[in-house]
Structure formats: C-alpha cells, structure tokens
Amino acid sequence: MVSDHGDWGASIAFIAVGQFSDNRCISKLDKQRITYSEQYQISCDN
C-alpha cells in the first residue's frame, strides 16, 4: 500500500500504526489484520 505521509513527522505514525496492526494480529488479539487509522493518531483535535 502506498500512502501520502505528508511531512516527515507523519511517517513515524504510519510506521507505528502498521507495526501495531501486525503485532495485534500475530498475538491473536485480532482474528485478521485490521488496518488502523494513521490519521487518527496524528490529528490534533482528538
């Protein structure tokens, strides 16, 4: 998947969220890999 990361700081959010999703699947916390929202992590108005 190719995503527009915007500025460099947002790249860290994309890496972290992807790893988080993989770890949850490997640990069997999720039955299948779920794509979590990077935008939710970097938004300032949450």
The 8 nearest C-alpha neighbors of each residue, nearest first, counted from 0:
[[1, 2, 3, 17, 34, 13, 4, 14],
 [2, 0, 3, 4, 13, 10, 14, 5],
 [3, 1, 4, 0, 13, 5, 10, 37],
 [4, 2, 5, 1, 6, 10, 9, 13],
 [3, 5, 10, 9, 2, 6, 7, 13],
 [6, 4, 3, 9, 7, 10, 8, 2],
 [5, 7, 8, 9, 4, 10, 3, 11],
 [6, 8, 10, 9, 5, 4, 11, 12],
 [9, 7, 10, 6, 11, 12, 5, 4],
 [8, 10, 12, 11, 7, 4, 6, 5],
 [11, 9, 13, 7, 12, 8, 4, 14],
 [10, 12, 14, 9, 13, 8, 15, 7],
 [11, 13, 15, 9, 10, 14, 37, 16],
 [14, 12, 10, 16, 11, 15, 37, 17],
 [15, 13, 11, 17, 12, 16, 18, 10],
 [16, 14, 12, 18, 17, 13, 11, 19],
 [15, 17, 19, 13, 18, 14, 12, 37],
 [18, 16, 20, 14, 19, 15, 13, 21],
 [17, 19, 21, 15, 20, 16, 22, 14],
 [20, 18, 16, 22, 17, 21, 15, 23],
 [19, 21, 17, 23, 18, 22, 33, 16],
 [22, 20, 18, 24, 19, 23, 25, 17],
 [21, 23, 25, 19, 24, 20, 26, 18],
 [24, 22, 28, 26, 20, 21, 25, 29],
 [23, 25, 27, 29, 21, 32, 22, 26],
 [26, 24, 22, 27, 23, 21, 28, 29],
 [25, 27, 23, 24, 28, 22, 29, 21],
 [28, 26, 24, 29, 25, 30, 23, 31],
 [29, 27, 23, 26, 24, 30, 25, 22],
 [28, 30, 24, 27, 31, 23, 32, 33],
 [31, 29, 27, 24, 28, 32, 33, 23],
 [32, 30, 29, 24, 33, 27, 28, 23],
 [31, 33, 24, 20, 21, 34, 29, 30],
 [34, 32, 35, 20, 31, 29, 24, 21],
 [33, 35, 20, 32, 36, 17, 16, 37],
 [34, 36, 33, 37, 16, 20, 17, 19],
 [37, 35, 38, 39, 34, 40, 16, 13],
 [38, 36, 40, 39, 13, 12, 16, 35],
 [39, 37, 41, 36, 40, 42, 12, 13],
 [38, 40, 36, 37, 42, 41, 45, 35],
 [39, 41, 37, 38, 42, 12, 36, 16],
 [42, 40, 38, 39, 43, 37, 12, 9],
 [43, 41, 39, 44, 38, 40, 45, 37],
 [42, 44, 45, 41, 40, 39, 38, 9],
 [43, 45, 42, 41, 39, 40, 38, 37],
 [44, 43, 42, 39, 40, 41, 38, 37]]
